[in-house]
Amino acid sequence: MFKFGSGSVEKLETVHPDLKLVMQETIKLTPIDFGITEGLRSLERAEQLKADGLSKVGAKSLHCQGKAV
């Protein structure tokens, strides 16, 4: 069984509690190890990602609402 490292745990603290629970259960059940690279995203970061071509939605991203990882 896998578990999240400290960086992933910190990022999970920034998201909606329901999403946090889903991810905590998922890491227990998955046959593939994974980590969380980003949780809550600032509007500024979201718009920069869009400007850099790394996002299509910018500030409309669910990351900005804490509803995506």
N, C-alpha and C positions, 0 to 999 in steps of 0.2 A: 504494500500500500504506500502510495506517495503522500507527501505533505508539502505545503507551501513553505518556501524560505522566507526569511525576515522581510526582504524587499517586497515580495508578493503580498505578505500579510499587511504591510504598511499601506500598499495601494488599495487593498480590499477595504481598509478602514474608511476610504473616501467615497465608497459607492453606496447605493441604496441597500438597506439591510436585507431585503429579499434577495437581491442579486448576490450579496455576500454569502448568504446561506446556500444558494444554488451552487456557487463556486466551491464552497467548502465540502458539499456533498459530492460534487463532480470529481474533485481531486481524490476522494476516497475510492471512487468506483472505476476511474479510468485505468486502462491498461497502458496508457502513454503518459509519461511525466510532462508537465507543462507549468509555466509560470505566468504571472500577471505582469505585463509590461507597462500598463497604464490604467488608471481608474478615472477619477474625476479630472476633467480637463478644463483649463481656463478658457474663456472666450478668446483671449488674445492668442493662446497656443493653437486653438482650433482654427482661427483665421490664418495663422502663419502656416499651418499644415496645408490649408487649402491653397494659399498663395504659392507654396512649394510644390503643389501638384500631388501631395500625399493624402489629400482628403477631397472629396467632392462636395461635402455638405458644410464644412466650416463650423460656424457657431450653432448650426442646427443639429450637430452631432449629439447622439444620446450620451456620449461621454460628458458633455457639458451639464447634463442633468444627473450624473452619477448612475446612469442606467446602462452602462456598457463597460466592458473590460477588454 
